[in-house]
């Protein structure tokens, strides 16, 4: 695990702190549709504020092409203010004279939110000039955006190369919680993977399969694995270019640790109102499309999860947004909530499913990072974390 400073190592009283938070939340009609990431970011901001710091928050939001008002941070700052109970001021730019003046005029305990960092073309290129201008706003930098530390951007890496930097409490909690699955977690150790594409999870499978006792695979990705085993999968989602890689894993030394569905819920079309049918894994025909794991699989997966001491789950078991194809994901979520061991849920969709089912408080750790969490569990270096090490020596 990399070494880094934390807030405990910083004296922030009457100092300006630039905090990189992950406030990449969905907006609908100009309002925040899901404030989970804002709620997770607030304790760090509150702690800095109470310590007498002048707090400047930065984040990206979506993937705008230039300065698009539809991706403004203003609704995020407004929602943050509502949740926190204190004023959070949204600034109209990321850098520039007006931003510099606003930061200069602010006092201890004030919280300012910069405009969407991706409004600046230099953000995703880790542009040195943009990093210089961001760094000039503050005395110290706190990296608390776990969901963005896998990207070497100006606001995640560039700033941290220029001013004294530390890991925020949320980032530390994420690294410690997910890091448990890379070390020697308590056994039985189970990983549950779902979601649409096996290509998104192949690195995680390869890195964790030798470590786990059981790997449960559902979601759209399971059909690529079933196809690799020679099953007919109809019109289900299959990544043909991944079949050979998956077959090598299934036939390899630890392939027997992978458990695939024994039954699935199918339909004749990818539609919310499509009529669901339950079939065995060897009964799928050409006119069928798999959209969820079946009840037999849901129960067997749940039994494995409930009996585990360490469980990581990433990706829904089916098209959970549609009621007809939600039961598999719901069963896994319930089993996670009932498990007495250490449970962590990562990834936007599985976390969203847990929250939709009202079970977000019933797991040990609910991650804010999708891609970053997967890259950590693949064993990859996270640039936004690695850069913090220079300040720890």
Secondary structure, 3 states (H helix, E strand, C coil): CCCCCEHHHCCCCCCEEEEECCCCCCEECCEECCCHHHHHHHHHHHHHHHCCCEEEEECCCCCCCCCCHHHCCHHHHHHHHHHHCCCEEECCCCCCHHHHHHHHHCCCCCEEECCCHHHCCCCCCCCHHHHHHHHCCCCEEEECCHHHCCCCCHHHHHHHHCCCEEECHHHHHHHHHHHCCCCCCCCCEEEEECCCCHHHCHHHHHHHCCCCCEEEECCCCHHHHHHHCCCCCCCCCCCHHHHHHHHHHHHCCCHHHEEECCEEEEECCCCCCCCCEEEECCCCCCCCEEEEECHHHHHHHHHHHHCCCEEEEECCCCCCCCHHHCHHHHHHHHHHHHCCCEEEEECHHHHHHHHHCCCHHHCCEECCCCHHHHHHHHCCCCHHHHHHHHHCC
